Amino acid sequence: MANLKVYGHIISANTQRVLMILKEKNVPYELITVDFMHGEHKTPSYLEKHPFGQMPYIDDDGFILFESVAISKYIAAKYRSNGTQLLPDSSDLEAFALFEQACCIESNDFYPLAGGIVMENVVKPLHGTSPNEVVVAELTAKLAGKLEGYEAILRKHEYLAGDKVTIADLAHLAVGSTMTHSGVKLLLDTEKWPNVARWWKDITSRPTWREIWEERVVAAKLLAGS
């Protein structure tokens, strides 16, 4: 049995983010499914490990860590020699700075907007409430503006931090795919943002992501029917 345990749920975008990195690095793991629909992530035993009551956290042979970006960087650094190289060489200061810049772009310019769209179009219906279409339209317009910046970067480089894929690129997959699946298909617009669309097709075609997404689709259908 794998020493590294992931406490989360395959339907959770942040859990998917961590699982993607583990698969890319060929690190064996065990997913411990958290019953978030019944509030398991808010119980005292869970909060003892993750004081903010969110998903996921990992237990790596006794080392507890939460926050999906921190977990992703930890895994990529600890298992640097495994699988896909997802971090720049820390001795290359400029490459590392561009990588951190790309991570900030995802967390500041993409995730809040795409995540907000997912909250309206996916999470609210899951809990029996209707999306606010005005909010969705506002978030979509703001995200479209951000994609102009993405297009400018990806016009010069294959990926957000240069010509090699990194965690910063893969961090977009879970929320971006869920947003696209919910009907907001900005990332597929080859006319407005051809380089964004090219980049998106590239990263969503990775076998590791296709495997996770298929698992997520099955879990979503089960939750919808419960």
Sequence and secondary structure as in RCSB ss.txt:
>XXXX:A:sequence
MANLKVYGHIISANTQRVLMILKEKNVPYELITVDFMHGEHKTPSYLEKHPFGQMPYIDDDGFILFESVAISKYI
AAKYRSNGTQLLPDSSDLEAFALFEQACCIESNDFYPLAGGIVMENVVKPLHGTSPNEVVVAELTAKLAGKLEGY
EAILRKHEYLAGDKVTIADLAHLAVGSTMTHSGVKLLLDTEKWPNVARWWKDITSRPTWREIWEERVVAAKLLAG
S
>XXXX:A:secstr
  SEEEEE TT HHHHHHHHHHHHTT   EEEE  GGGTGGGSHHHHHH TT  S EEEETTEEEE HHHHHHHH
HHHTTTSSS  S  TT HHHHHHHHHHHHHIIIIIHHHHHHHHIIIIIHHHTT    HHHHHHHHHHHHHHHHHH
HHHHTT SBTTBSS  HHHHTTHHHHHHHHHTT  GGG TTT HHHHHHHHHHHT HHHHHHHHHHHHHHHHHHH
 
